Amino acid sequence: MRKEIWFGLSILVAIVVALFALMPAPADMSNGHLGLLMLALVVVAIMLGFPTAFTLMGMGVLFAWFAFHSQDPGQAVQLTLDLMVQRAYSVMANDVLISIPLFIFMGYLVERANLIERLFKSLHLAMARVPGSLAVATIVTCAIFATATGIVGAVVTLMGLLALPAMLKAGYSTQLSAGCITAGGCLGILIPPSVLLIVYGATAGVSVVKLYAGAFFPGIMLAALYVGYVLLIAKLKPSMAPPLPAHERVVALPAYLDAIPGAYHRMAVPGLLRSFKGANGTQRTLATNLFVALLPALAFVAIMGISYRIATAPEAPATQLVEMGAQQEFDSASGVDAGGLEEPPVEGGLAEPPTDAPAAAAAPAPQATAAIPTPASADPVAKPASTGFWITLAVLAAAMAVFYLLFTFARLEIFKMLLGSLFPLAILILAVLGSIVFGLATPTEAAAMGAFGGLILAIAYRRFNFRLLRESAHLATKTTAMVCWLFVGSSIFSAAFALLGGQEIINNWVLGMNLTPIQFMILAQVVIFLLGWPLEWTEIIVIFMPIFVPLLAHFNIDPLFFGLLVAMNLQTAFLSPPVAMSAFYLKGVSPPHVTLNQIFLGMLPFMGLQVLGVILLYTFPAIGMWLPGVLYK
């Protein structure tokens, strides 16, 4: 029997033994203890292989009937059926869940548009001089593709087909190659548009928009930790990530560009400008290449021009403080003479009694001031740009000059490859996430726009056909049905758990420990980390988050911040045995000589980096909370 099976069986036996050891005697058992028994039985049933959604539903219905039967035996069946209908309807009426099928459909369309293969090849060439370039290109490709899809299985499978053979052929370590693919593929759990964040938001009652904004920088931080680890390994142990040979760094130039560097100039822009005179029938092609080469400069000019207009925009006319008496004199001198309307004097109004009559008569009454806008005397004048703007402009202009000094024809070809693979995805990602984060659209509307964008990309790359549409719709429907049934099952389960009093027992137990907020956070994250071994993230979210979330208010913990920590922590569900699904995805497409133990060993360092990322996020909460705080004050 394999070690993984023994490991899973040992955890199962430990749960059963702990269940019987900690449960009180049947005579002393209350409904709350039955709720804890139900929770443990659900975990055992899932580990035995029963479907999660229907296990939750069946256990919830059974124990809900028992809870109602203990209170009103005659109405137990009717109340249980009513509970099922109400919980199912509440899930159907949740508008947030509409975005799940649309995001999944977008992901499958992008996956089948063959963009990931183009993206990996172009990033591989662009990073050829970077240590561990293949591994770095793999992680960056996984991060970008995860942002566009959010489907872990699809990213790991495709990168296993594309990147793993290339890295093994280049002499990379099997463990490092497997770790990069599995860890990079799991970034889709955290980086928006993440289905996990939608599920957590719907479960915990947290805004999905704020979750997306908060998860952006932690996702980038985790990808940067992965890249930094690869660079460190490539420097310290070059045998694990050897540099690419020289012939693989060469970029083949098209025939119409092949003679330009030797005859005119080695750099792209001067060479293209000088080659127009001697061109015979290729002026249009050369002009197109020149326009592509000048795109970074045009984008720089456009961005800095817009920034200058924003920086020098005139301020709104300030509201001036005018003495009330002076304003009244102005009104009496102008408004009354002009025949305007004025309020009659108030007679018998309330006023403070004078404390000292002579002093009050001698001292003038203080004049009240009020914020009264006065008409502007002249047109608003544009303010000068700040020194910081000019410094930024100078630095970016210098960087642009250096870029064009190094912009050879080979780099022009790489830039054209990136323009055809990276930029369409970048535009799709910015359109979807930008519209959500900046409040231009709801997640559901942005998901619909993303699905339409996926169709456009599939058509533009000539990959669209009826088979692609049918497969994408079929897979999206299967995944959506799984998520929705999970929500129905978890809703019934949590209702039964609350009816039995299990939540109250856990709350009293946790509060009775007199934990500080830091201790509670550590306890919660350790429990979630351990649950990630036998369970998947969907089961942890729908079963255990309704237990943790009610305790957050007592410890004054923001559910948004807790959700970001949970999302980063739950990536261990895909990187920790024996249920490390990403390892099995990769094993299914890897060569026969790559063993499951090698994949597990390669995943362990990246799991340590995830723990480091959780610690950094908790130590510096601004990593996740700064952007939501700026955008949604």
C-alpha positions as CSV (number, residue, x, y, z in Angstrom):
1,M,0.0,0.0,0.0
2,R,1.3,3.5,-0.9
3,K,2.6,5.9,1.7
4,E,-0.1,8.4,0.8
5,I,-2.9,6.0,1.5
6,W,-1.3,5.1,4.8
7,F,-1.1,8.8,5.6
8,G,-4.7,9.4,4.8
9,L,-5.9,6.3,6.8
10,S,-3.9,7.4,9.8
11,I,-5.5,10.8,9.8
12,L,-8.9,9.1,9.4
13,V,-8.2,6.8,12.4
14,A,-7.0,9.7,14.5
15,I,-10.3,11.6,13.8
16,V,-12.4,8.6,14.8
17,V,-10.3,7.9,18.0
18,A,-10.5,11.6,19.0
19,L,-14.2,11.6,18.3
20,F,-14.9,8.8,20.7
21,A,-12.4,10.0,23.3
22,L,-13.7,13.5,23.5
23,M,-17.4,12.9,23.2
24,P,-19.2,12.6,26.6
25,A,-21.2,9.5,27.6
26,P,-24.5,9.0,25.8
27,A,-26.4,9.9,29.0
28,D,-24.6,13.2,29.3
29,M,-24.7,14.1,25.6
30,S,-26.6,17.3,24.6
31,N,-27.8,18.5,21.2
32,G,-24.6,20.7,21.0
33,H,-22.5,17.6,21.3
34,L,-24.5,16.0,18.5
35,G,-23.6,19.0,16.4
36,L,-19.9,18.4,17.0
37,L,-20.5,14.7,16.2
38,M,-22.2,15.7,12.9
39,L,-19.1,17.9,12.1
40,A,-16.7,15.1,12.7
41,L,-18.8,12.5,10.8
42,V,-18.9,14.9,7.7
43,V,-15.1,15.1,7.7
44,V,-14.8,11.3,8.0
45,A,-17.4,10.8,5.2
46,I,-15.6,13.2,2.9
47,M,-12.2,11.5,3.5
48,L,-13.8,8.2,2.7
49,G,-14.7,9.5,-0.8
50,F,-18.4,10.5,-0.5
51,P,-19.5,13.5,-2.5
52,T,-19.0,16.6,-0.4
53,A,-22.2,18.5,-1.4
54,F,-24.6,15.5,-0.9
55,T,-22.8,14.5,2.3
56,L,-23.4,17.9,3.8
57,M,-26.9,17.9,2.6
58,G,-27.7,14.4,3.9
59,M,-26.1,15.0,7.3
60,G,-27.8,18.4,7.6
61,V,-31.2,17.0,6.8
62,L,-30.8,14.1,9.2
63,F,-29.5,16.1,12.2
64,A,-32.0,19.0,11.5
65,W,-34.8,16.5,11.7
66,F,-33.4,15.2,15.0
67,A,-33.2,18.8,16.3
68,F,-36.8,19.6,15.3
69,H,-38.0,16.2,16.6
70,S,-36.5,16.9,20.1
71,Q,-38.6,20.2,20.2
72,D,-41.8,19.3,18.4
73,P,-42.1,15.6,17.2
74,G,-45.3,16.2,15.3
75,Q,-43.9,19.0,13.0
76,A,-40.3,17.6,12.6
77,V,-40.8,16.4,9.0
78,Q,-42.6,19.6,7.9
79,L,-40.0,21.9,9.5
80,T,-37.2,20.0,8.0
81,L,-38.6,20.2,4.5
82,D,-39.3,23.9,5.0
83,L,-35.7,24.4,6.1
84,M,-34.4,22.6,2.9
85,V,-36.6,24.8,0.6
86,Q,-35.7,28.1,2.4
87,R,-32.0,27.3,2.3
88,A,-32.0,26.3,-1.3
89,Y,-34.0,29.4,-2.3
90,S,-31.6,31.7,-0.3
91,V,-28.7,30.2,-2.4
92,M,-30.6,30.7,-5.6
93,A,-31.4,34.3,-4.7
94,N,-27.7,35.2,-4.0
95,D,-26.7,37.6,-6.8
96,V,-23.0,37.2,-6.1
97,L,-23.0,33.6,-7.3
98,I,-24.1,34.6,-10.8
99,S,-20.5,35.7,-11.5
100,I,-19.1,32.2,-10.9
101,P,-20.3,30.5,-14.1
102,L,-19.3,33.6,-16.2
103,F,-15.8,33.7,-14.8
104,I,-15.4,30.0,-15.2
105,F,-16.7,30.2,-18.8
106,M,-14.2,33.0,-19.5
107,G,-11.4,30.9,-18.1
108,Y,-12.1,27.9,-20.3
109,L,-12.4,30.1,-23.4
110,V,-9.0,31.7,-22.7
111,E,-7.5,28.3,-22.0
112,R,-8.6,26.9,-25.4
113,A,-7.6,30.0,-27.4
114,N,-4.0,28.7,-27.3
115,L,-2.8,31.9,-25.6
116,I,-0.8,30.2,-22.9
117,E,1.5,28.5,-25.3
118,R,2.3,31.8,-27.1
119,L,2.7,33.6,-23.8
120,F,5.1,31.0,-22.4
121,K,7.3,31.1,-25.5
122,S,7.5,34.8,-25.6
123,L,8.3,35.2,-21.9
124,H,10.9,32.4,-22.2
125,L,12.7,34.4,-24.9
126,A,12.2,37.7,-23.1
127,M,13.8,36.3,-19.9
128,A,16.6,34.3,-21.6
129,R,19.3,36.1,-19.8
130,V,17.7,35.8,-16.3
131,P,19.0,33.1,-14.0
132,G,16.6,30.2,-14.0
133,S,14.8,31.8,-17.0
134,L,12.6,28.8,-17.8
135,A,11.4,28.5,-14.2
136,V,10.8,32.3,-13.9
137,A,8.9,32.3,-17.2
138,T,6.8,29.4,-15.9
139,I,5.8,31.2,-12.7
140,V,5.1,34.5,-14.5
141,T,3.0,32.7,-17.1
142,C,1.1,30.8,-14.4
143,A,0.4,34.1,-12.5
144,I,-0.9,35.9,-15.7
145,F,-2.9,32.9,-16.8
146,A,-4.3,32.4,-13.3
147,T,-5.4,36.1,-13.4
148,A,-7.2,35.5,-16.6
149,T,-8.8,32.2,-15.6
150,G,-8.7,31.4,-11.9
151,I,-8.9,27.7,-12.7
152,V,-6.1,25.8,-10.9
153,G,-6.5,22.5,-12.7
154,A,-6.4,24.0,-16.1
155,V,-3.3,26.1,-15.4
156,V,-1.3,23.2,-13.8
157,T,-2.3,20.8,-16.6
158,L,-1.4,23.1,-19.5
159,M,1.9,24.2,-17.9
160,G,2.7,20.6,-17.2
161,L,2.3,19.9,-20.9
162,L,4.3,23.0,-22.0
163,A,6.9,23.9,-19.4
164,L,7.8,20.6,-17.7
165,P,9.2,18.9,-20.8
166,A,11.1,22.1,-21.7
167,M,12.6,22.4,-18.2
168,L,13.6,18.7,-18.0
169,K,15.2,18.9,-21.5
170,A,17.2,22.0,-20.4
171,G,18.6,20.1,-17.4
172,Y,16.4,21.6,-14.7
173,S,15.8,19.6,-11.5
174,T,12.7,17.6,-11.5
175,Q,11.7,18.8,-8.0
176,L,12.2,22.5,-8.9
177,S,10.3,22.1,-12.2
178,A,7.4,20.4,-10.5
179,G,7.4,22.9,-7.6
180,C,7.3,25.9,-10.0
181,I,4.4,24.5,-12.0
182,T,2.2,23.4,-9.0
183,A,2.9,26.5,-6.9
184,G,2.4,28.9,-9.9
185,G,-0.8,27.2,-10.8
186,C,-2.2,27.6,-7.3
187,L,-1.9,31.4,-7.6
188,G,-5.3,31.3,-9.2
189,I,-6.8,30.6,-5.7
190,L,-5.7,34.0,-4.5
191,I,-5.2,36.3,-7.5
192,P,-8.5,37.8,-8.7
193,P,-10.8,36.8,-10.3
194,S,-10.7,34.0,-7.8
195,V,-13.7,31.8,-7.3
196,L,-12.5,31.1,-3.8
197,L,-12.9,34.8,-2.9
198,I,-16.5,34.8,-4.4
199,V,-17.4,31.8,-2.3
200,Y,-15.8,33.3,0.9
201,G,-17.6,36.6,0.3
202,A,-20.9,34.9,-0.1
203,T,-20.3,32.8,3.0
204,A,-18.9,35.5,5.3
205,G,-21.0,38.4,4.0
206,V,-18.0,40.3,2.8
207,S,-17.9,42.5,-0.3
208,V,-16.4,40.6,-3.2
209,V,-15.2,43.9,-4.7
210,K,-13.2,44.7,-1.6
211,L,-11.8,41.1,-1.5
212,Y,-10.6,41.5,-5.1
213,A,-8.9,44.8,-4.3
214,G,-7.3,43.4,-1.1
215,A,-6.0,40.2,-2.8
216,F,-4.2,42.0,-5.6
217,F,-1.0,42.9,-3.8
218,P,-0.8,39.7,-1.7
219,G,-1.0,37.7,-4.9
220,I,1.8,39.7,-6.5
221,M,3.9,39.4,-3.3
222,L,3.5,35.6,-3.3
223,A,4.5,35.4,-7.0
224,A,7.5,37.6,-6.2
225,L,8.5,35.2,-3.4
226,Y,8.4,32.3,-5.8
227,V,10.5,34.2,-8.4
228,G,13.0,35.2,-5.7
229,Y,13.4,31.6,-4.5
230,V,14.0,30.5,-8.1
231,L,16.6,33.2,-8.7
232,L,18.4,32.3,-5.4
233,I,18.5,28.6,-6.3
234,A,19.7,29.4,-9.8
235,K,22.6,31.4,-8.3
236,L,23.5,29.0,-5.5
237,K,22.9,25.7,-7.3
238,P,23.3,26.3,-11.0
239,S,23.0,22.5,-11.6
240,M,19.3,22.7,-10.6
241,A,18.5,25.5,-13.0
242,P,21.3,25.8,-15.6
243,P,21.4,28.8,-18.0
244,L,20.1,28.3,-21.5
245,P,22.6,27.6,-24.2
246,A,23.5,30.4,-26.6
247,H,21.7,28.9,-29.6
248,E,18.4,28.9,-27.7
249,R,18.7,32.6,-27.0
250,V,18.9,33.5,-30.7
251,V,15.7,35.1,-32.1
252,A,15.2,34.5,-35.9
253,L,14.5,37.6,-37.8
254,P,12.1,37.8,-40.8
255,A,13.6,38.0,-44.2
256,Y,12.7,41.7,-44.8
257,L,14.5,42.6,-41.5
258,D,17.4,40.3,-41.7
259,A,19.6,42.6,-43.8
260,I,18.8,45.9,-42.0
261,P,21.1,45.5,-38.9
262,G,24.3,45.0,-41.0
263,A,23.4,47.5,-43.7
264,Y,21.9,50.4,-41.7
265,H,21.9,50.2,-37.9
266,R,21.8,47.5,-35.2
267,M,19.1,49.3,-33.2
268,A,15.5,48.9,-34.3
269,V,14.2,52.5,-34.6
270,P,17.3,54.1,-36.4
271,G,17.6,51.0,-38.6
272,L,14.0,51.1,-39.7
273,L,14.1,54.9,-40.4
274,R,17.3,54.6,-42.6
275,S,16.0,51.5,-44.4
276,F,13.0,53.4,-46.0
277,K,15.2,54.8,-48.8
278,G,16.5,51.5,-50.0
279,A,13.2,49.5,-49.5
280,N,11.6,48.1,-52.6
281,G,8.0,47.3,-52.1
282,T,8.3,46.8,-48.3
283,Q,7.7,50.4,-47.2
284,R,4.3,49.4,-45.7
285,T,5.8,46.5,-43.8
286,L,8.6,48.6,-42.5
287,A,6.2,51.3,-41.5
288,T,4.1,48.8,-39.5
289,N,7.3,47.6,-37.7
290,L,8.3,51.2,-37.0
291,F,4.9,51.9,-35.5
292,V,5.1,48.8,-33.3
293,A,8.6,49.8,-32.2
294,L,7.4,53.3,-31.3
295,L,4.4,52.0,-29.3
296,P,6.2,52.2,-25.9
297,A,7.1,55.8,-26.6
298,L,3.6,56.7,-27.7
299,A,2.1,55.1,-24.6
300,F,4.6,57.0,-22.5
301,V,3.7,60.3,-24.1
302,A,0.0,59.6,-23.7
303,I,0.2,58.5,-20.1
304,M,2.4,61.5,-19.1
305,G,0.2,63.9,-21.0
306,I,-2.9,62.7,-19.1
307,S,-0.9,62.8,-15.8
308,Y,0.1,66.4,-16.6
309,R,-3.4,67.5,-17.2
310,I,-4.5,65.9,-13.9
311,A,-1.6,67.5,-12.0
312,T,-2.2,71.0,-13.4
313,A,-6.0,70.9,-13.3
314,P,-7.4,74.1,-11.6
315,E,-8.8,73.6,-8.2
316,A,-12.5,74.2,-7.5
317,P,-13.2,77.7,-6.2
318,A,-12.7,77.7,-2.5
319,T,-15.5,78.6,-0.1
320,Q,-14.7,81.8,1.7
321,L,-15.7,82.6,5.3
322,V,-17.7,85.8,5.4
323,E,-19.0,87.5,8.5
324,M,-22.7,87.1,8.9
325,G,-23.2,90.7,9.6
326,A,-21.4,91.8,6.5
327,Q,-23.4,89.4,4.4
328,Q,-26.6,90.8,5.9
329,E,-25.4,94.3,5.0
330,F,-24.7,93.2,1.5
331,D,-28.2,91.6,1.2
332,S,-29.9,94.8,2.6
333,A,-27.9,97.0,0.3
334,S,-28.4,95.0,-2.9
335,G,-31.1,92.4,-2.5
336,V,-33.9,94.6,-1.0
337,D,-33.3,97.6,-3.3
338,A,-33.5,95.3,-6.2
339,G,-36.9,94.2,-5.1
340,G,-35.7,90.7,-3.9
341,L,-37.5,88.7,-1.3
342,E,-36.2,88.6,2.3
343,E,-37.4,86.8,5.4
344,P,-39.4,89.0,7.9
345,P,-37.7,89.6,11.2
346,V,-38.5,87.0,13.8
347,E,-40.3,88.4,16.8
348,G,-40.3,86.8,20.1
349,G,-37.5,84.4,19.1
350,L,-35.4,82.6,21.7
351,A,-32.2,84.3,22.8
352,E,-29.8,83.8,25.7
353,P,-30.5,86.2,28.6
354,P,-27.8,88.8,29.2
355,T,-25.6,88.0,32.2
356,D,-24.3,91.5,32.7
357,A,-26.4,94.3,31.1
358,P,-23.9,97.1,31.1
359,A,-21.1,94.9,29.9
360,A,-23.3,93.5,27.3
361,A,-24.3,96.9,26.1
362,A,-20.7,98.1,26.0
363,A,-19.2,95.1,24.3
364,P,-20.1,94.5,20.7
365,A,-21.8,91.2,20.0
366,P,-19.5,88.6,18.4
367,Q,-20.1,88.3,14.7
368,A,-20.9,84.7,13.6
369,T,-19.2,83.4,10.5
370,A,-20.7,81.1,8.0
371,A,-19.3,79.3,4.9
372,I,-20.9,81.2,2.1
373,P,-19.5,80.9,-1.4
374,T,-18.7,84.2,-3.0
375,P,-18.8,84.6,-6.8
376,A,-15.4,84.1,-8.5
377,S,-13.8,87.3,-9.6
378,A,-11.9,85.6,-12.5
379,D,-11.6,82.4,-14.4
380,P,-9.8,79.6,-12.6
381,V,-6.1,79.4,-13.3
382,A,-4.3,76.2,-13.9
383,K,-1.9,75.4,-11.0
384,P,1.8,74.5,-11.8
385,A,2.9,70.9,-11.8
386,S,4.6,69.8,-8.7
387,T,8.3,69.0,-8.4
388,G,7.5,65.4,-7.9
389,F,5.8,65.2,-11.3
390,W,8.8,66.7,-13.1
391,I,11.2,64.3,-11.3
392,T,9.0,61.4,-12.2
393,L,8.9,62.6,-15.8
394,A,12.7,62.9,-16.0
395,V,13.3,59.5,-14.5
396,L,10.8,57.8,-16.8
397,A,12.2,59.7,-19.8
398,A,15.7,58.5,-19.0
399,A,14.4,55.0,-18.6
400,M,12.7,55.3,-22.0
401,A,15.9,56.5,-23.6
402,V,17.9,53.6,-22.2
403,F,15.2,51.2,-23.4
404,Y,15.5,52.5,-27.0
405,L,19.3,52.4,-26.8
406,L,19.0,48.7,-26.1
407,F,16.1,48.0,-28.4
408,T,17.6,45.8,-31.1
409,F,15.8,44.0,-33.9
410,A,15.8,40.8,-31.8
411,R,14.1,42.5,-29.0
412,L,11.6,44.0,-31.5
413,E,10.6,40.5,-32.5
414,I,10.2,39.5,-28.9
415,F,8.1,42.6,-28.3
416,K,5.9,41.7,-31.2
417,M,5.5,38.2,-29.7
418,L,4.5,39.7,-26.4
419,L,2.2,42.1,-28.2
420,G,0.4,39.1,-29.7
421,S,0.2,37.0,-26.5
422,L,0.6,39.1,-23.3
423,F,-1.2,42.3,-24.2
424,P,-4.5,40.8,-25.2
425,L,-4.6,39.0,-21.9
426,A,-3.5,42.2,-20.1
427,I,-6.3,44.2,-21.7
428,L,-8.8,41.6,-20.8
429,I,-7.6,41.4,-17.2
430,L,-7.5,45.2,-16.8
431,A,-11.0,45.5,-18.3
432,V,-12.5,42.9,-16.0
433,L,-10.6,43.7,-12.7
434,G,-10.4,47.4,-13.3
435,S,-14.1,47.7,-13.8
436,I,-14.7,45.8,-10.6
437,V,-12.1,47.5,-8.4
438,F,-12.9,51.1,-9.6
439,G,-16.6,50.6,-9.2
440,L,-17.5,50.8,-12.8
441,A,-19.3,47.4,-12.8
442,T,-20.4,44.8,-10.4
443,P,-18.6,41.4,-10.4
444,T,-21.4,39.8,-12.3
445,E,-21.4,42.5,-15.0
446,A,-17.6,42.4,-15.2
447,A,-17.7,38.6,-15.5
448,A,-20.1,38.8,-18.4
449,M,-17.8,41.3,-20.1
450,G,-14.9,38.9,-19.5
451,A,-16.8,36.0,-21.0
452,F,-17.5,38.2,-24.1
453,G,-13.8,39.2,-24.2
454,G,-12.9,35.5,-24.1
455,L,-15.1,34.9,-27.1
456,I,-13.5,37.8,-28.9
457,L,-10.0,36.4,-28.2
458,A,-10.9,32.9,-29.4
459,I,-12.3,34.4,-32.6
460,A,-9.2,36.7,-33.0
461,Y,-6.8,33.8,-32.7
462,R,-8.9,31.7,-35.1
463,R,-9.6,29.0,-32.5
464,F,-13.3,29.6,-32.2
465,N,-15.6,26.8,-33.3
466,F,-18.7,24.9,-32.1
467,R,-16.6,22.3,-30.3
468,L,-14.7,24.9,-28.3
469,L,-18.0,26.6,-27.3
470,R,-19.6,23.3,-26.4
471,E,-16.7,22.1,-24.3
472,S,-16.3,25.4,-22.5
473,A,-20.0,25.6,-21.7
474,H,-20.1,22.0,-20.6
475,L,-17.1,22.3,-18.2
476,A,-18.4,25.7,-16.9
477,T,-21.8,24.1,-16.2
478,K,-20.2,21.1,-14.3
479,T,-18.0,23.4,-12.1
480,T,-20.9,25.8,-11.4
481,A,-23.2,22.9,-10.5
482,M,-20.6,21.6,-8.1
483,V,-20.2,25.0,-6.4
484,C,-23.9,25.7,-6.2
485,W,-24.7,22.3,-4.7
486,L,-21.9,22.8,-2.2
487,F,-23.6,26.1,-1.2
488,V,-27.0,24.4,-0.8
489,G,-25.5,21.5,1.2
490,S,-23.4,23.8,3.4
491,S,-26.4,26.1,4.0
492,I,-28.5,23.2,5.3
493,F,-25.6,21.8,7.2
494,S,-24.8,25.1,9.0
495,A,-28.5,25.6,9.8
496,A,-28.6,22.1,11.4
497,F,-25.4,22.8,13.2
498,A,-26.8,26.0,14.7
499,L,-30.1,24.4,15.6
500,L,-28.3,21.7,17.6
501,G,-26.2,24.3,19.4
502,G,-22.8,23.2,18.1
503,Q,-21.8,26.8,17.2
504,E,-22.6,27.9,20.8
505,I,-20.4,25.2,22.3
506,I,-17.5,26.2,20.0
507,N,-18.0,29.9,20.8
508,N,-18.1,29.3,24.5
509,W,-15.0,27.0,24.3
510,V,-13.0,29.6,22.3
511,L,-14.1,32.5,24.4
512,G,-13.4,30.6,27.6
513,M,-9.7,30.3,26.6
514,N,-9.3,34.1,27.0
515,L,-7.3,34.4,23.8
516,T,-5.9,37.6,22.6
517,P,-6.6,38.5,19.0
518,I,-3.1,37.5,17.9
519,Q,-3.5,34.1,19.6
520,F,-6.9,33.6,18.0
521,M,-5.6,34.4,14.6
522,I,-2.7,32.0,15.1
523,L,-5.1,29.3,16.3
524,A,-7.4,29.8,13.3
525,Q,-4.7,29.8,10.7
526,V,-3.1,26.6,12.2
527,V,-6.5,24.9,12.1
528,I,-7.1,25.9,8.5
529,F,-3.5,24.9,7.6
530,L,-4.1,21.4,9.1
531,L,-7.5,21.1,7.5
532,G,-5.9,21.7,4.1
533,W,-4.2,18.3,4.4
534,P,-7.3,16.1,4.2
535,L,-9.8,18.6,2.7
536,E,-10.1,20.8,-0.3
537,W,-10.6,24.6,-0.1
538,T,-14.3,24.4,-1.1
539,E,-15.0,22.1,1.8
540,I,-13.1,24.2,4.3
541,I,-14.8,27.4,3.2
542,V,-18.4,26.1,3.2
543,I,-18.0,24.0,6.4
544,F,-15.7,25.8,8.7
545,M,-15.9,29.5,7.8
546,P,-19.5,29.8,9.2
547,I,-17.9,28.6,12.5
548,F,-14.9,31.1,12.5
549,V,-16.7,34.2,11.1
550,P,-19.1,34.7,14.1
551,L,-16.1,34.8,16.4
552,L,-14.3,37.6,14.5
553,A,-16.4,40.4,16.0
554,H,-15.5,39.4,19.6
555,F,-11.8,39.7,18.8
556,N,-12.3,42.9,16.7
557,I,-10.9,41.3,13.5
558,D,-11.9,42.6,10.1
559,P,-13.6,39.8,8.1
560,L,-12.0,41.2,5.0
561,F,-8.5,40.8,6.4
562,F,-9.3,37.4,7.8
563,G,-10.5,36.3,4.3
564,L,-7.2,37.4,2.7
565,L,-5.3,35.3,5.3
566,V,-7.6,32.4,4.7
567,A,-7.2,32.6,0.9
568,M,-3.4,32.6,1.1
569,N,-3.5,29.8,3.7
570,L,-5.9,27.7,1.7
571,Q,-3.4,27.4,-1.2
572,T,-1.8,24.7,1.0
573,A,-4.9,22.5,0.2
574,F,-3.5,22.2,-3.3
575,L,0.2,21.8,-2.2
576,S,0.0,19.5,0.8
577,P,-0.4,15.7,0.7
578,P,-2.4,13.5,0.6
579,V,-5.1,15.6,-1.2
580,A,-2.6,17.9,-3.1
581,M,-4.8,18.1,-6.2
582,S,-2.2,20.1,-8.1
583,A,0.3,17.3,-7.7
584,F,-2.2,14.8,-9.2
585,Y,-3.0,17.2,-12.0
586,L,0.7,17.4,-12.9
587,K,1.3,13.7,-12.4
588,G,-1.4,13.0,-15.0
589,V,0.5,14.8,-17.8
590,S,4.1,14.4,-16.7
591,P,6.5,11.8,-18.2
592,P,6.5,8.3,-16.6
593,H,9.8,8.8,-14.9
594,V,8.5,11.7,-12.8
595,T,7.2,10.2,-9.6
596,L,4.6,11.6,-7.2
597,N,7.2,11.7,-4.4
598,Q,9.4,14.0,-6.5
599,I,6.5,16.3,-7.1
600,F,5.7,16.4,-3.4
601,L,9.3,17.1,-2.5
602,G,9.4,20.0,-5.1
603,M,6.2,21.5,-3.6
604,L,7.6,21.6,0.0
605,P,9.8,24.8,-0.4
606,F,7.0,26.6,-2.0
607,M,4.6,25.6,0.8
608,G,7.2,27.2,3.2
609,L,7.1,30.4,1.1
610,Q,3.3,30.4,1.5
611,V,3.7,30.2,5.2
612,L,6.1,33.1,5.0
613,G,3.6,35.0,2.9
614,V,0.9,34.5,5.6
615,I,3.3,35.8,8.2
616,L,4.2,38.9,6.1
617,L,0.6,39.7,5.5
618,Y,-0.3,39.4,9.1
619,T,2.7,41.4,10.2
620,F,2.1,44.1,7.6
621,P,-1.7,44.3,7.0
622,A,-1.3,47.2,4.7
623,I,-0.2,44.8,2.0
624,G,-3.8,43.7,1.7
625,M,-5.7,46.5,3.3
626,W,-4.1,49.5,1.7
627,L,-5.8,49.3,-1.7
628,P,-9.4,48.7,-0.4
629,G,-8.8,51.6,2.1
630,V,-7.8,54.0,-0.7
631,L,-10.6,53.0,-3.1
632,Y,-13.5,52.5,-0.7
633,K,-13.1,55.1,2.1
